[in-house]
Amino acid sequence: MREKTSGASAEEVAHTSPSAVASNAPVILSNEPGSFAWSVLAKRHPALIQQVRDAFPYGPRQHEALDVLLEEITNGVVQPLPPEEHDHESWAAWGEEHFGRSWYDAPFLWAESYFYRRLLGAVGYFGTGPWQGVDPFAPFKKAELRGDTVEEELRALDALAHVPPQERATALLHASLWGNRADLGFRVTSAEPEAGDAAAPALVADDSDLLWQLLPVGAGSTVAVVADNAGRELLPDLILIDHLLAERHAERVVLHVKPYPYYVSDAMTSDVADCLRRLTHAPGEAGRVGGRLWEAMATGRLDVRTHSFYCAPLPYEEMPEDLRKEFEAVTLTILKGDLNHRRLVGDRMWHATTPFAERTAYFPGPVATLRTLKSDVVVGLKHKTLESLDQSNTPWRTTGTHALILVRR
């Protein structure tokens, strides 16, 4: 039977006691006009269909399928995948309660995930025709890597090469944290955004000291990094990974990526290769970082993994046993980005002071999340921090102007 939700807003939840919300935190839906989740389905998804349509010279079949998808998400109800699709049975089980209903009445996480699966189907990504395996988001990713901003940011690494390791570690951790804010005027040489910027982000929770305590130099640690976006976010992730290996915070890093295109810019193995080539072809310190990472791949100190679960509409609490064993075997798992965070703690309206350790108690081993806030889900804040944010009268939960580093030992 379908789980009932209260439809409570972020503001309403913020003024409810943590214990009350923790016992019955409502699942986030998209059926409240004006809410962040509603805006994603009503505005972002139709716009993305047009962007994908314009990015490739698709034929009549793809255009017709995109038109059908647009009409369905705008005015129709959720339709199941055709029986001949390779993952029909999985999605039939995951969507059993949602097919035949409005997209807006399905859980936000499920609706977003299913939209991207349907978009890939519309352009023939999983088919047998000429568009099989062609990433519909590739033009956006490649354009970002070629941009002048990336060149400037990589050049800034030269100034960081000879600073003390601890200072460099902080700068690179923060660069990785803020990397998925596309409009960020931030250099990897800075631990904080420039003062005086009206849109300056703020670190609302910071467990970075605990993160480094879990990775002492020379301890032979293995770190799993679950990537989020490609392009300008994956580059600082890789640079941070190089620091972990070069300074012996880790003897081995396993980088987990998506098995196929997902959520516009999510990283796949091909994106890792593109970023490594971008680094190795850069001058100065960036090129040296790229060379070290390229060698680390060849020797197995840096390994790339993927799993079908990364494109499933499920929380990490429901991860399959083989993935659970992988995370159990490492010293620390670092999850990047908003989507991984939502899946880690559960896509619900938790009270913002709900302890991170409470929400991740199920996770098989120490876990950290590096996340800029781009959705309503928030946990792990202190009461004073929450009060200050709420008094700002800004949409701090969803604009990417705030971020957090949370760690559970």
C-alpha positions in Angstrom: 0.0 0.0 0.0 1.2 3.4 -0.9 2.9 5.4 2.0 1.0 8.5 3.0 2.8 11.7 3.4 1.8 15.0 5.0 3.0 17.3 2.3 4.7 19.4 5.0 6.9 22.2 3.8 10.5 22.7 4.8 9.4 25.6 7.0 6.7 23.5 8.8 9.2 20.7 9.4 11.8 23.2 10.7 9.4 24.1 13.6 8.6 20.6 14.5 10.6 18.7 17.1 13.3 16.5 15.8 12.0 13.4 17.6 8.5 13.9 16.1 9.9 14.3 12.5 12.4 11.5 12.9 9.6 9.1 13.8 7.4 10.0 10.7 9.4 12.2 8.4 7.2 12.7 5.2 8.5 11.5 1.9 9.2 14.5 -0.4 6.6 14.7 -3.3 6.4 17.2 -6.1 2.7 18.0 -5.9 3.0 21.3 -4.0 3.0 24.1 -6.6 5.9 26.5 -6.1 8.0 23.9 -4.1 11.5 23.0 -5.2 10.5 19.5 -6.1 7.5 20.8 -8.2 9.8 23.2 -10.0 12.1 20.4 -11.1 9.3 18.4 -12.7 7.3 21.3 -14.0 10.2 23.5 -15.4 13.6 21.8 -15.3 12.6 18.5 -17.0 10.7 20.1 -19.9 13.6 22.5 -20.5 16.0 19.6 -20.4 14.1 17.7 -23.1 14.5 20.7 -25.4 18.2 21.0 -24.6 18.8 17.4 -25.4 16.7 17.7 -28.6 18.8 20.6 -29.7 22.1 19.0 -28.9 21.9 16.2 -31.5 20.6 15.8 -35.0 18.1 13.2 -34.0 15.8 11.6 -36.5 11.9 11.5 -36.5 11.7 8.5 -34.2 13.7 10.3 -31.4 11.7 13.5 -31.9 8.4 11.7 -31.7 9.5 9.8 -28.5 10.6 13.1 -26.9 7.3 14.7 -27.8 5.5 11.7 -26.1 7.6 12.0 -23.0 7.1 15.8 -22.8 3.3 15.4 -23.1 3.3 12.6 -20.5 5.2 14.5 -17.8 3.3 17.7 -18.5 -0.3 16.5 -18.8 -0.4 12.7 -18.4 0.2 9.9 -16.0 3.3 7.8 -15.4 3.6 5.0 -18.0 5.6 1.8 -17.5 8.6 0.8 -19.7 7.7 -1.4 -22.7 8.1 -5.1 -21.9 11.0 -5.5 -24.3 13.2 -3.1 -22.4 16.1 -4.8 -20.7 15.3 -3.4 -17.2 11.5 -3.6 -17.6 11.1 -6.0 -14.6 13.2 -3.9 -12.2 11.2 -0.7 -13.0 7.9 -2.6 -12.9 8.7 -3.5 -9.3 10.0 -0.1 -8.4 7.1 1.8 -10.0 4.2 -0.5 -9.3 2.6 2.0 -6.9 3.1 5.0 -9.2 2.2 3.9 -12.7 -1.1 5.3 -13.9 -0.8 8.3 -11.4 0.4 11.8 -11.9 4.2 12.2 -12.0 3.7 14.9 -9.3 2.2 12.4 -6.8 5.2 10.0 -7.0 8.1 10.4 -4.5 10.4 13.1 -5.9 13.5 10.8 -5.9 11.6 8.1 -7.9 10.1 10.6 -10.3 13.4 12.2 -11.1 15.2 8.9 -11.6 12.4 7.5 -13.8 12.4 10.7 -15.9 16.1 10.2 -16.8 15.5 6.5 -17.6 12.7 7.5 -19.9 14.7 10.2 -21.5 17.5 7.7 -22.3 14.9 5.4 -23.8 13.4 8.2 -26.0 16.7 9.0 -27.6 17.6 5.3 -28.3 20.4 5.0 -25.8 19.5 1.4 -24.9 18.3 0.4 -28.4 20.0 -1.4 -31.2 20.1 1.5 -33.7 22.7 4.1 -34.5 22.1 6.1 -31.3 22.8 3.2 -29.0 25.2 4.2 -26.2 25.4 7.8 -27.3 25.4 10.0 -24.2 22.8 12.7 -24.7 24.5 14.9 -22.1 28.0 14.5 -23.6 28.0 17.9 -25.4 27.4 19.7 -22.1 30.1 17.8 -20.3 32.7 18.3 -23.1 32.0 22.0 -23.5 32.5 22.5 -19.8 35.9 20.8 -19.9 37.0 22.9 -22.8 36.0 26.2 -21.1 38.4 29.0 -20.1 37.2 28.7 -16.5 38.6 25.2 -16.2 42.0 26.3 -17.7 42.2 29.1 -15.2 41.3 26.8 -12.3 43.9 24.2 -13.3 46.5 26.9 -13.7 45.8 28.0 -10.1 47.1 24.6 -8.9 50.7 25.9 -9.5 50.3 28.2 -6.5 49.2 25.3 -4.3 51.9 22.9 -5.1 54.4 24.0 -2.4 52.1 25.0 0.5 52.2 22.7 3.6 50.3 19.5 3.1 47.7 20.2 5.7 46.8 23.6 4.2 46.7 22.0 0.7 44.5 19.2 2.0 41.9 21.7 3.3 41.9 23.7 0.1 41.5 20.6 -2.1 38.8 19.1 0.1 36.8 22.4 -0.1 37.4 22.6 -3.9 35.9 19.1 -4.2 33.0 20.1 -2.0 32.1 23.2 -3.9 32.9 21.8 -7.3 29.3 21.0 -8.3 28.2 24.7 -8.1 28.4 25.5 -11.8 28.5 29.3 -11.3 31.2 29.1 -8.7 33.9 31.8 -8.9 36.2 29.7 -6.7 39.8 28.6 -7.1 41.3 25.5 -5.7 43.8 27.7 -3.8 41.1 29.0 -1.5 39.5 27.2 1.4 36.6 29.6 1.5 34.8 31.7 -1.1 35.9 35.3 -1.5 34.6 37.6 1.2 32.0 40.2 0.2 30.4 38.1 -2.6 26.7 38.5 -2.2 26.1 34.9 -3.2 29.0 33.6 -1.0 28.2 30.1 0.1 28.6 29.1 3.7 29.8 25.8 5.2 26.9 25.0 7.6 28.4 21.8 9.0 32.1 20.8 9.0 33.3 17.4 10.2 36.5 17.7 8.1 38.8 17.2 11.1 37.1 13.8 11.7 37.6 12.9 8.0 41.3 13.5 8.2 41.5 11.6 11.6 40.1 8.6 9.8 42.8 8.7 7.2 46.1 9.1 9.0 49.2 9.2 6.9 50.8 5.8 6.2 48.0 3.7 7.6 47.5 1.8 4.4 43.9 3.0 4.0 41.5 2.2 1.2 39.0 5.0 0.3 35.9 4.7 -1.8 34.8 7.9 -3.5 31.3 7.8 -5.0 31.3 10.5 -7.7 28.5 12.8 -8.6 28.9 15.1 -11.6 31.5 15.0 -14.4 33.3 18.0 -15.8 34.2 20.8 -13.4 33.2 18.8 -10.4 35.0 15.6 -11.3 38.3 17.4 -11.9 38.7 18.6 -8.3 37.5 15.2 -7.1 40.4 13.6 -9.0 42.8 16.2 -7.7 41.7 15.4 -4.2 42.2 11.7 -4.9 45.7 12.5 -6.1 46.5 14.3 -2.8 45.1 11.3 -0.8 47.5 9.0 -2.7 50.5 11.3 -2.9 50.4 12.2 0.8 49.7 8.5 1.7 46.3 9.3 3.4 45.3 6.4 1.2 47.2 3.5 -0.4 44.3 2.8 -2.7 41.2 4.7 -3.9 38.2 3.2 -5.6 36.2 5.7 -7.6 32.6 4.7 -8.1 30.8 6.1 -11.2 27.4 5.6 -13.0 27.1 2.8 -15.5 25.2 5.0 -18.0 24.2 8.7 -18.3 22.1 9.9 -15.5 20.9 13.3 -14.0 22.4 15.4 -16.9 26.0 15.5 -15.9 26.7 12.5 -13.7 30.1 10.9 -14.1 30.7 7.7 -16.0 34.0 5.9 -16.8 34.2 7.8 -20.1 34.0 11.1 -18.1 36.8 9.9 -15.9 39.0 9.3 -18.9 38.1 12.7 -20.4 39.1 14.4 -17.2 42.3 12.5 -16.9 43.2 13.4 -20.5 42.4 17.1 -19.7 44.7 17.0 -16.7 47.6 15.2 -18.4 47.5 17.7 -21.3 47.6 20.7 -18.9 50.8 22.5 -18.2 52.4 22.8 -14.7 51.1 21.1 -11.6 47.8 20.0 -13.2 49.8 18.0 -15.8 51.8 16.4 -13.0 48.7 15.5 -11.1 47.2 14.0 -14.3 50.4 12.0 -14.8 50.4 10.6 -11.3 46.7 9.6 -11.6 47.3 8.0 -15.0 50.0 5.9 -13.4 47.9 5.1 -10.4 45.2 3.7 -12.7 47.8 1.5 -14.4 49.1 0.1 -11.1 45.7 -0.4 -9.5 46.2 2.3 -6.8 43.2 4.1 -8.4 40.4 1.8 -9.6 37.1 2.7 -11.3 34.0 0.8 -10.4 30.4 1.0 -11.3 27.1 -0.7 -10.3 23.6 -0.8 -11.6 22.4 0.4 -8.2 23.7 3.9 -8.9 21.0 4.4 -11.4 18.2 2.9 -9.3 15.5 5.1 -7.5 16.4 3.7 -4.1 18.1 4.9 -0.9 21.5 3.4 0.0 19.7 1.7 2.9 18.4 -0.7 0.2 21.8 -1.3 -1.5 22.5 -4.9 -2.7 24.7 -7.2 -0.7 27.7 -7.1 -3.2 27.9 -3.3 -3.0 27.4 -3.4 0.8 30.4 -5.7 1.1 32.5 -3.3 -1.0 31.8 -0.4 1.3 32.3 -2.6 4.3 35.8 -3.5 3.2 37.2 0.1 2.9 38.5 2.5 5.5 36.1 5.3 4.5 33.5 5.9 1.9 33.1 9.5 0.6 29.9 10.3 -1.2 29.8 13.4 -3.4 26.9 15.7 -4.3 23.3 16.3 -3.5 21.8 13.1 -5.1 24.1 10.8 -3.2 23.3 12.7 0.0 19.6 12.3 -0.5 20.0 8.6 -1.1 22.3 8.3 1.9 20.0 9.9 4.5 16.6 9.3 2.8 14.7 11.7 0.6 12.4 12.9 3.4 11.6 16.1 5.3 13.8 15.3 8.2 14.2 18.0 10.9 17.5 19.7 10.0 19.0 18.9 13.4 18.5 15.1 13.0 21.9 13.6 13.7 23.8 12.4 10.7 25.0 9.4 12.6 21.4 8.4 13.3 20.4 8.5 9.6 23.5 6.6 8.4 23.7 4.0 11.2 22.9 1.3 8.6 25.8 2.1 6.4 28.5 -0.6 6.4 31.5 1.4 7.6 32.6 4.9 8.2 31.0 7.3 5.7 31.4 11.0 4.8 29.2 13.2 2.6 30.5 16.3 0.7 27.4 18.2 -0.5 26.2 21.6 -1.6 22.6 22.0 -0.7 20.4 21.7 -3.8 17.2 20.1 -2.4 15.1 20.3 0.7 16.7 17.4 2.5 18.9 18.5 5.4 20.3 16.7 8.5 23.2 17.2 10.8 22.9 20.9 11.6 23.2 22.5 15.0 20.2 24.4 16.4 22.0 27.8 16.3 23.0 27.2 12.7 19.5 26.3 11.7 18.0 29.3 13.5 20.5 31.6 11.7 19.7 30.1 8.3 16.0 30.3 8.8 16.2 34.0 9.9 18.0 34.8 6.7 14.7 34.5 4.8 16.5 33.0 1.8 16.0 29.6 0.1 19.2 28.3 1.6 18.2 24.6 1.3 18.0 24.6 -2.5 20.2 27.2 -4.2 23.6 25.7 -3.8 24.9 28.6 -1.8 25.5 26.5 1.3 27.3 23.3 1.8 28.2 20.7 4.4 30.8 18.1 5.3 29.4 15.4 7.5 31.2 12.3 8.8 30.1 9.2 10.7 32.9 7.2 12.2 
